[in-house]
Amino acid sequence: MITVIIPALNEEETILACLQSLAAQTIPREAYEIIVVDGGSSDNTRELAATIADRVIPQKRPGIGGARGDGATAANGNILVFTDADTRHPSTWLETIREELTTGGYDVCTGPVRFYNRTIRSCIIQGWRQYYLLLHPFGFYWLIGSNFAVKKDVYMKAGGHRNISILEDYDLSLRLTDTGARCTYNRRTAVHTSARRMKGIVPYTGIYLTGFYHYHITGSDDSLLKYPQPRTISLQRFTKPGGLKETRMKIVSAWCKLILNGPRFD
């Protein structure tokens, strides 16, 4: 069985389209369940989700990673599929995923994430994400939360999602690599998501640079739990003289270690 897990918080404007695309899959409805993990919505998200989802459960663990992990804990399926409440899926999405993770012999399946309300900013970011594909020959597949699936036993072996909101799927990607999981990137599983959160390239870049700083340098889960507001991102985080240069060198070193020495998916 397949379990589709969707974290949601005040998503009444988008969640129905997401769930309707999931209800229209080519595999039988009894072959998969849909779990919406509600983070305490103050709008009609829960009520709308309940009209299609099999279960709407309250989020218990903090962060986006925590919400995805709550869904995995509640799942009945042996294949976990992760997506977002503002994402729409092709009718063959789950059929392709099931094929890859059963007869295909893979442990993890991912694919393109495109935008259905494209802007100049979203086009730049989508182009930026194409560089993730350059990591595949080195055995690293950077999973994006709105479009990936993993066998439940492999997910649990890797430790599942941590209780963080920034780079939560990057973190899981690294740990899946460490387990030796076999991953595939299938363009037939492309999904379309909203560009509504793409407010600017500089803030977007700043958030992720800040995330990498805390992930690879400070190791602070508290700093990875909440997204910083763009106006709070500044070089003041690097307080020591030469701190920015030192931080950059450490991050580059971490990436080189991953690419040159990390396990390969296949």
LINDADA-V454844 format. One record per residue. N is the residue number from 1. RES is the residue in one small letter. SS is DSSP state (alpha for helix, beta for strand, coil for the rest). OMEGA is omega in whole degrees, 0 to 359 (NA if undefined). NEAR is the number of other C-alpha atoms within 10 Angstrom. Layout:
# LINDADA-V454844
n=N res=RES ss=SS omega=OMEGA near=NEAR
n=N res=RES ss=SS omega=OMEGA near=NEAR
This chain:
# LINDADA-V454844
n=1 res=m ss=coil omega=179 near=13
n=2 res=i ss=beta omega=172 near=23
n=3 res=t ss=beta omega=176 near=25
n=4 res=v ss=beta omega=185 near=24
n=5 res=i ss=beta omega=184 near=28
n=6 res=i ss=beta omega=172 near=27
n=7 res=p ss=beta omega=183 near=29
n=8 res=a ss=beta omega=174 near=27
n=9 res=l ss=coil omega=180 near=19
n=10 res=n ss=coil omega=183 near=17
n=11 res=e ss=coil omega=184 near=21
n=12 res=e ss=coil omega=182 near=20
n=13 res=e ss=coil omega=186 near=13
n=14 res=t ss=coil omega=193 near=18
n=15 res=i ss=alpha omega=179 near=24
n=16 res=l ss=alpha omega=179 near=21
n=17 res=a ss=alpha omega=177 near=16
n=18 res=c ss=alpha omega=184 near=20
n=19 res=l ss=alpha omega=178 near=24
n=20 res=q ss=alpha omega=178 near=14
n=21 res=s ss=alpha omega=178 near=16
n=22 res=l ss=alpha omega=179 near=25
n=23 res=a ss=alpha omega=183 near=19
n=24 res=a ss=coil omega=181 near=14
n=25 res=q ss=coil omega=183 near=17
n=26 res=t ss=coil omega=177 near=14
n=27 res=i ss=coil omega=182 near=16
n=28 res=p ss=coil omega=183 near=10
n=29 res=r ss=alpha omega=180 near=12
n=30 res=e ss=alpha omega=180 near=8
n=31 res=a ss=alpha omega=180 near=11
n=32 res=y ss=beta omega=175 near=21
n=33 res=e ss=beta omega=179 near=19
n=34 res=i ss=beta omega=177 near=23
n=35 res=i ss=beta omega=173 near=25
n=36 res=v ss=beta omega=179 near=31
n=37 res=v ss=beta omega=186 near=28
n=38 res=d ss=beta omega=183 near=22
n=39 res=g ss=coil omega=180 near=21
n=40 res=g ss=coil omega=182 near=14
n=41 res=s ss=coil omega=177 near=14
n=42 res=s ss=coil omega=177 near=11
n=43 res=d ss=coil omega=183 near=13
n=44 res=n ss=coil omega=183 near=13
n=45 res=t ss=alpha omega=183 near=23
n=46 res=r ss=alpha omega=182 near=26
n=47 res=e ss=alpha omega=179 near=11
n=48 res=l ss=alpha omega=180 near=17
n=49 res=a ss=alpha omega=183 near=25
n=50 res=a ss=alpha omega=180 near=16
n=51 res=t ss=coil omega=182 near=12
n=52 res=i ss=coil omega=183 near=17
n=53 res=a ss=coil omega=176 near=21
n=54 res=d ss=coil omega=178 near=15
n=55 res=r ss=beta omega=171 near=18
n=56 res=v ss=beta omega=185 near=23
n=57 res=i ss=beta omega=178 near=18
n=58 res=p ss=beta omega=177 near=18
n=59 res=q ss=coil omega=180 near=22
n=60 res=k ss=coil omega=182 near=15
n=61 res=r ss=coil omega=182 near=16
n=62 res=p ss=coil omega=174 near=17
n=63 res=g ss=alpha omega=177 near=23
n=64 res=i ss=alpha omega=177 near=26
n=65 res=g ss=alpha omega=178 near=24
n=66 res=g ss=alpha omega=179 near=24
n=67 res=a ss=alpha omega=178 near=29
n=68 res=r ss=alpha omega=179 near=30
n=69 res=g ss=alpha omega=176 near=26
n=70 res=d ss=alpha omega=179 near=24
n=71 res=g ss=alpha omega=179 near=29
n=72 res=a ss=alpha omega=179 near=26
n=73 res=t ss=alpha omega=182 near=12
n=74 res=a ss=alpha omega=188 near=14
n=75 res=a ss=coil omega=172 near=21
n=76 res=n ss=coil omega=185 near=16
n=77 res=g ss=coil omega=174 near=17
n=78 res=n ss=coil omega=171 near=16
n=79 res=i ss=beta omega=180 near=26
n=80 res=l ss=beta omega=180 near=23
n=81 res=v ss=beta omega=183 near=30
n=82 res=f ss=beta omega=176 near=21
n=83 res=t ss=beta omega=182 near=22
n=84 res=d ss=beta omega=187 near=22
n=85 res=a ss=coil omega=179 near=26
n=86 res=d ss=coil omega=184 near=22
n=87 res=t ss=beta omega=178 near=24
n=88 res=r ss=beta omega=192 near=26
n=89 res=h ss=beta omega=175 near=24
n=90 res=p ss=coil omega=185 near=17
n=91 res=s ss=coil omega=181 near=16
n=92 res=t ss=coil omega=186 near=16
n=93 res=w ss=alpha omega=183 near=19
n=94 res=l ss=alpha omega=178 near=23
n=95 res=e ss=alpha omega=179 near=15
n=96 res=t ss=alpha omega=178 near=18
n=97 res=i ss=alpha omega=180 near=26
n=98 res=r ss=alpha omega=179 near=21
n=99 res=e ss=alpha omega=182 near=13
n=100 res=e ss=alpha omega=186 near=21
n=101 res=l ss=alpha omega=176 near=20
n=102 res=t ss=coil omega=182 near=12
n=103 res=t ss=coil omega=181 near=8
n=104 res=g ss=coil omega=176 near=12
n=105 res=g ss=coil omega=180 near=12
n=106 res=y ss=coil omega=178 near=20
n=107 res=d ss=coil omega=184 near=23
n=108 res=v ss=beta omega=178 near=28
n=109 res=c ss=beta omega=176 near=25
n=110 res=t ss=beta omega=182 near=27
n=111 res=g ss=coil omega=185 near=20
n=112 res=p ss=coil omega=172 near=20
n=113 res=v ss=beta omega=182 near=21
n=114 res=r ss=beta omega=183 near=20
n=115 res=f ss=beta omega=180 near=18
n=116 res=y ss=coil omega=174 near=14
n=117 res=n ss=coil omega=190 near=11
n=118 res=r ss=coil omega=172 near=15
n=119 res=t ss=coil omega=177 near=13
n=120 res=i ss=alpha omega=181 near=11
n=121 res=r ss=alpha omega=183 near=15
n=122 res=s ss=alpha omega=178 near=22
n=123 res=c ss=alpha omega=178 near=14
n=124 res=i ss=alpha omega=181 near=11
n=125 res=i ss=alpha omega=178 near=19
n=126 res=q ss=alpha omega=176 near=16
n=127 res=g ss=alpha omega=178 near=12
n=128 res=w ss=alpha omega=182 near=10
n=129 res=r ss=alpha omega=177 near=15
n=130 res=q ss=alpha omega=180 near=10
n=131 res=y ss=alpha omega=175 near=10
n=132 res=y ss=alpha omega=182 near=13
n=133 res=l ss=alpha omega=180 near=13
n=134 res=l ss=alpha omega=180 near=12
n=135 res=l ss=alpha omega=184 near=12
n=136 res=h ss=alpha omega=179 near=18
n=137 res=p ss=alpha omega=178 near=12
n=138 res=f ss=alpha omega=176 near=17
n=139 res=g ss=coil omega=180 near=21
n=140 res=f ss=coil omega=179 near=24
n=141 res=y ss=coil omega=181 near=26
n=142 res=w ss=coil omega=183 near=20
n=143 res=l ss=coil omega=176 near=24
n=144 res=i ss=coil omega=191 near=19
n=145 res=g ss=coil omega=182 near=22
n=146 res=s ss=coil omega=183 near=26
n=147 res=n ss=coil omega=168 near=23
n=148 res=f ss=beta omega=181 near=22
n=149 res=a ss=beta omega=182 near=29
n=150 res=v ss=beta omega=174 near=25
n=151 res=k ss=beta omega=186 near=22
n=152 res=k ss=alpha omega=181 near=23
n=153 res=d ss=alpha omega=178 near=14
n=154 res=v ss=alpha omega=177 near=19
n=155 res=y ss=alpha omega=181 near=24
n=156 res=m ss=alpha omega=178 near=15
n=157 res=k ss=alpha omega=179 near=13
n=158 res=a ss=coil omega=179 near=19
n=159 res=g ss=coil omega=178 near=14
n=160 res=g ss=coil omega=179 near=24
n=161 res=h ss=coil omega=172 near=25
n=162 res=r ss=coil omega=182 near=22
n=163 res=n ss=coil omega=178 near=20
n=164 res=i ss=coil omega=181 near=24
n=165 res=s ss=coil omega=179 near=22
n=166 res=i ss=coil omega=178 near=25
n=167 res=l ss=coil omega=181 near=22
n=168 res=e ss=alpha omega=180 near=25
n=169 res=d ss=alpha omega=171 near=23
n=170 res=y ss=alpha omega=178 near=17
n=171 res=d ss=alpha omega=178 near=18
n=172 res=l ss=alpha omega=179 near=20
n=173 res=s ss=alpha omega=180 near=20
n=174 res=l ss=alpha omega=183 near=18
n=175 res=r ss=alpha omega=173 near=18
n=176 res=l ss=alpha omega=176 near=27
n=177 res=t ss=alpha omega=181 near=21
n=178 res=d ss=alpha omega=180 near=16
n=179 res=t ss=alpha omega=183 near=16
n=180 res=g ss=coil omega=180 near=17
n=181 res=a ss=coil omega=180 near=23
n=182 res=r ss=coil omega=187 near=20
n=183 res=c ss=beta omega=174 near=25
n=184 res=t ss=beta omega=177 near=20
n=185 res=y ss=beta omega=185 near=18
n=186 res=n ss=coil omega=183 near=14
n=187 res=r ss=alpha omega=178 near=12
n=188 res=r ss=alpha omega=178 near=14
n=189 res=t ss=alpha omega=181 near=22
n=190 res=a ss=coil omega=176 near=18
n=191 res=v ss=beta omega=178 near=20
n=192 res=h ss=beta omega=182 near=19
n=193 res=t ss=beta omega=185 near=23
n=194 res=s ss=coil omega=176 near=19
n=195 res=a ss=coil omega=187 near=18
n=196 res=r ss=coil omega=181 near=12
n=197 res=r ss=coil omega=181 near=8
n=198 res=m ss=coil omega=185 near=15
n=199 res=k ss=coil omega=181 near=12
n=200 res=g ss=coil omega=182 near=14
n=201 res=i ss=alpha omega=182 near=14
n=202 res=v ss=alpha omega=177 near=9
n=203 res=p ss=alpha omega=179 near=17
n=204 res=y ss=alpha omega=179 near=15
n=205 res=t ss=alpha omega=180 near=13
n=206 res=g ss=alpha omega=179 near=19
n=207 res=i ss=alpha omega=183 near=20
n=208 res=y ss=alpha omega=175 near=15
n=209 res=l ss=alpha omega=176 near=15
n=210 res=t ss=alpha omega=178 near=19
n=211 res=g ss=alpha omega=179 near=25
n=212 res=f ss=alpha omega=179 near=20
n=213 res=y ss=alpha omega=182 near=22
n=214 res=h ss=alpha omega=181 near=19
n=215 res=y ss=alpha omega=187 near=19
n=216 res=h ss=alpha omega=186 near=16
n=217 res=i ss=alpha omega=184 near=15
n=218 res=t ss=alpha omega=182 near=12
n=219 res=g ss=coil omega=184 near=13
n=220 res=s ss=coil omega=177 near=14
n=221 res=d ss=alpha omega=179 near=16
n=222 res=d ss=alpha omega=180 near=11
n=223 res=s ss=alpha omega=178 near=18
n=224 res=l ss=alpha omega=184 near=22
n=225 res=l ss=alpha omega=183 near=21
n=226 res=k ss=coil omega=176 near=14
n=227 res=y ss=coil omega=176 near=15
n=228 res=p ss=coil omega=173 near=17
n=229 res=q ss=coil omega=183 near=10
n=230 res=p ss=alpha omega=183 near=15
n=231 res=r ss=alpha omega=180 near=8
n=232 res=t ss=alpha omega=181 near=12
n=233 res=i ss=coil omega=180 near=14
n=234 res=s ss=coil omega=179 near=10
n=235 res=l ss=alpha omega=177 near=10
n=236 res=q ss=alpha omega=177 near=10
n=237 res=r ss=alpha omega=182 near=13
n=238 res=f ss=coil omega=193 near=14
n=239 res=t ss=coil omega=182 near=9
n=240 res=k ss=coil omega=174 near=9
n=241 res=p ss=coil omega=182 near=8
n=242 res=g ss=coil omega=185 near=9
n=243 res=g ss=alpha omega=181 near=14
n=244 res=l ss=alpha omega=179 near=16
n=245 res=k ss=alpha omega=180 near=10
n=246 res=e ss=alpha omega=179 near=14
n=247 res=t ss=alpha omega=180 near=18
n=248 res=r ss=alpha omega=181 near=15
n=249 res=m ss=alpha omega=180 near=12
n=250 res=k ss=alpha omega=179 near=15
n=251 res=i ss=alpha omega=178 near=17
n=252 res=v ss=alpha omega=179 near=13
n=253 res=s ss=alpha omega=180 near=13
n=254 res=a ss=alpha omega=180 near=13
n=255 res=w ss=alpha omega=179 near=14
n=256 res=c ss=alpha omega=178 near=12
n=257 res=k ss=alpha omega=180 near=11
n=258 res=l ss=alpha omega=186 near=18
n=259 res=i ss=alpha omega=186 near=17
n=260 res=l ss=alpha omega=187 near=10
n=261 res=n ss=alpha omega=185 near=10
n=262 res=g ss=coil omega=177 near=17
n=263 res=p ss=coil omega=180 near=18
n=264 res=r ss=coil omega=173 near=20
n=265 res=f ss=coil omega=177 near=22
n=266 res=d ss=coil omega=NA near=14
